[in-house]
Amino acid sequence: EFGGWTFHYFDEVAGTAMEELFSKPFALLLGRRTYDIFAAYWPYQKESIADVFNPTTKYVATHRPNSLTWENTQSLGPDIVARLKEIKQEDGPDLLIQGSGDLI
């Protein structure tokens, strides 16, 4: 149920790459389905990566912004492209996309 397509291919090399990626400040860009999967899982985990995911800023492309309950989550609003352009112009951490193939 959880893990997405990477689950079946995850190995030591992938683990090292993920550790490096998540060792630097970042914000997450998520589509609605990926957000729902992450929000149902990560807030309840005790592993160290949860300590990284939970407090980070999460931007979500959604038409249901009132149901974003995971901490530090923001809807991108009705004009997703315009809001993303604004975010990219701001001084802040890298913006990482996890899952969300339709969003790309």
C-alpha positions in Angstrom: 0.0 0.0 0.0 2.8 2.5 0.9 6.1 2.9 -0.8 5.2 3.7 -4.4 7.2 2.4 -7.4 10.5 2.8 -5.6 9.7 0.2 -3.0 10.5 -2.7 -5.3 13.8 -1.2 -6.5 15.1 0.2 -3.2 18.6 -1.0 -2.3 21.7 0.3 -0.5 22.6 2.7 -3.3 19.1 4.1 -3.4 19.1 4.4 0.4 22.4 6.4 0.3 21.0 8.7 -2.4 17.8 9.3 -0.4 19.8 10.0 2.8 21.9 12.6 1.0 18.8 14.2 -0.6 17.0 14.5 2.7 20.0 15.7 4.7 19.7 19.2 3.2 16.8 21.6 3.8 13.9 21.1 1.4 10.2 21.7 0.9 7.9 19.1 -0.7 5.7 19.6 -3.7 2.9 17.0 -3.8 -0.1 16.1 -5.9 -3.2 15.4 -4.0 -3.0 11.6 -4.1 0.6 11.6 -2.9 -0.3 14.0 -0.2 -3.1 11.7 1.0 -0.8 8.7 1.1 2.0 10.6 2.9 -0.4 12.3 5.4 -2.0 8.9 6.3 1.5 7.5 7.0 4.2 9.9 8.1 2.6 11.8 11.0 2.3 8.5 12.8 5.8 7.1 12.3 8.7 7.2 14.8 11.5 6.5 12.4 14.1 9.3 11.8 12.9 10.2 8.3 9.5 11.1 9.8 11.3 13.7 11.9 12.4 15.3 8.6 9.2 15.0 6.6 6.7 16.1 9.3 8.0 19.6 10.1 9.0 20.5 6.5 6.8 22.8 4.4 4.5 20.9 2.0 2.9 22.5 -1.0 -0.1 20.6 -2.4 -1.9 20.9 -5.8 -5.5 20.3 -4.8 -9.1 21.4 -5.3 -9.8 20.4 -1.7 -7.6 22.7 0.4 -9.8 22.6 3.6 -8.8 18.9 4.2 -5.1 19.5 4.4 -4.4 18.5 8.0 -0.8 17.4 8.0 1.4 20.0 9.8 3.0 22.8 7.7 0.9 22.0 4.6 -0.3 24.7 2.2 -2.5 24.5 -0.8 -1.1 26.0 -4.0 -4.5 27.6 -4.6 -6.4 27.8 -7.9 -3.5 29.0 -10.0 -0.9 26.4 -9.4 1.6 27.6 -12.0 1.5 31.2 -10.7 2.0 30.1 -7.1 4.9 27.8 -8.0 6.6 30.7 -9.9 6.2 32.8 -6.7 7.6 30.0 -4.5 10.6 29.5 -6.8 11.4 33.2 -6.7 11.4 33.2 -2.9 14.6 32.6 -0.9 14.1 29.1 0.6 15.1 25.5 0.4 15.0 23.2 -2.6 11.6 22.1 -3.7 11.4 18.3 -4.0 8.7 16.3 -5.8 7.8 12.9 -4.3 5.5 10.7 -6.3 2.9 13.0 -8.0 3.6 11.8 -11.5 0.5 13.6 -12.8 1.6 16.9 -11.3 4.9 16.8 -13.3 
